[in-house]
Amino acid sequence: MVLIVCLSFVALSTAVAFLGSLASGAPNLATFVVAGIDVAALWMVSGATGRGYFSVRDQAPTWHQG
């Protein structure tokens, strides 16, 4: 749980750093890449619970339609 909180803080802070670099007119691609890696690490560490939040697909149906 502590690792998830720490990774969430790091991912949020790197995303804010990238937005700050965009606002200043000098976009930093390295910060964007690190933010993406942080979000991927957060997704991996959070397990099944995190996949519900980070999934781009709907959850599989639990009953058969038809």
SERO-214533 format. One line per 2 residues: number of its first residue (from 0); their letters; for each residue x, z, y of N, C-alpha, C. Coordinates in steps of 0.05 Angstrom, whole numbers. Atoms other than C-alpha are relative to their C-alpha. Example, Ala and Ser with C-alpha at 12.3 -4.5 7.8 and 13.67 -1.06 7.14 Angstrom:
<nodes>
0> AS> 18 0 -24 246 156 -90 18 0 24 | -16 -1 -24 273 143 -21 -15 14 22
</nodes>
This chain:
<nodes>
0> MV> 16 0 -24 0 0 0 17 0 25 | -17 -1 -23 56 17 48 14 -27 5
2> LI> -12 27 -3 89 -51 34 -19 -20 12 | 20 18 -11 24 -87 50 -3 5 30
4> VC> 3 -7 -29 18 -50 117 25 -10 15 | -24 9 -13 91 -65 134 1 -30 2
6> LS> 0 29 -1 85 -138 116 -21 -11 19 | 21 8 -19 20 -143 156 11 2 29
8> FV> -12 -4 -27 57 -115 217 21 -21 6 | -20 20 -4 115 -163 208 -12 -27 4
10> AL> 13 26 -3 70 -223 199 -14 -3 27 | 13 0 -26 30 -205 260 20 -2 23
12> ST> -19 1 -22 91 -193 303 14 -27 1 | -13 26 -1 124 -259 283 -20 -21 10
14> AV> 20 19 -10 59 -296 297 -2 3 31 | 1 -5 -29 57 -263 366 25 -11 14
16> AF> -25 11 -11 130 -282 377 -1 -30 2 | 3 29 -2 114 -354 361 -18 -9 22
18> LG> 18 6 -22 55 -355 408 13 5 27 | -14 -5 -24 99 -324 461 20 -22 7
20> SL> -19 22 -5 151 -379 452 -15 -25 8 | 17 23 -9 95 -431 458 -8 3 29
22> AS> 9 -5 -28 70 -399 522 23 -3 20 | -23 3 -19 140 -400 552 9 -28 2
24> GA> -7 28 -2 146 -474 539 24 -8 -18 | -23 5 18 202 -468 487 -8 8 -28
26> PN> 9 -8 27 169 -469 418 23 4 -19 | -21 -7 19 212 -436 365 -10 -5 -28
28> LA> 9 7 27 202 -470 298 9 20 -21 | -10 -20 19 244 -418 262 -19 24 -2
30> TF> 19 -22 0 195 -363 283 -25 -8 -15 | 24 9 14 137 -405 257 5 0 -30
32> VV> -7 0 28 172 -414 190 1 28 -11 | -2 -28 9 187 -340 184 -28 13 -1
34> AG> 28 -10 1 114 -323 201 -15 -11 -25 | 12 11 25 91 -370 145 10 14 -25
36> ID> -12 -14 23 139 -337 96 -11 28 -2 | 11 -27 0 114 -268 117 -29 0 -10
38> VA> 28 2 9 41 -289 106 0 -6 -30 | -2 6 29 60 -318 37 8 25 -15
40> AL> -9 -25 13 96 -253 19 -23 20 -1 | 23 -18 -1 35 -213 41 -21 -8 -20
42> WM> 20 10 19 -10 -256 -1 9 6 -29 | -10 -5 27 34 -247 -62 -1 30 -7
44> VS> -2 -28 5 42 -172 -54 -28 13 -2 | 27 -12 0 -32 -158 -41 -16 -6 -25
46> GA> 13 5 26 -53 -188 -108 -28 -11 2 | 27 11 2 -125 -201 -126 -17 7 25
48> TG> 15 -8 -25 -152 -163 -65 7 -19 22 | -8 18 -21 -112 -207 -18 -9 -28 -4
50> RG> 9 28 5 -132 -271 -52 -29 -5 10 | 27 2 -11 -204 -257 -30 1 -6 30
52> YF> -3 4 -29 -180 -256 43 14 -26 7 | -17 22 -6 -129 -312 40 -8 -26 -14
54> SV> 7 24 16 -163 -361 -7 -15 -20 18 | 14 21 -15 -185 -428 21 -23 -11 -17
56> RD> 22 9 18 -232 -439 -38 -20 23 -3 | 20 -20 7 -296 -403 -55 7 14 -26
58> QA> -4 -15 25 -295 -351 -109 -15 -15 -23 | 13 13 23 -311 -378 -179 -26 14 -6
60> PT> 25 -13 7 -383 -366 -199 3 18 -25 | -2 -19 23 -392 -307 -246 -21 -5 -21
62> WH> 21 7 19 -453 -337 -280 -2 -30 -2 | 2 29 5 -467 -405 -309 -26 -11 13
64> QG> 24 12 -12 -514 -448 -268 -10 -22 -18 | 10 22 15 -560 -491 -306 -18 5 -21
</nodes>
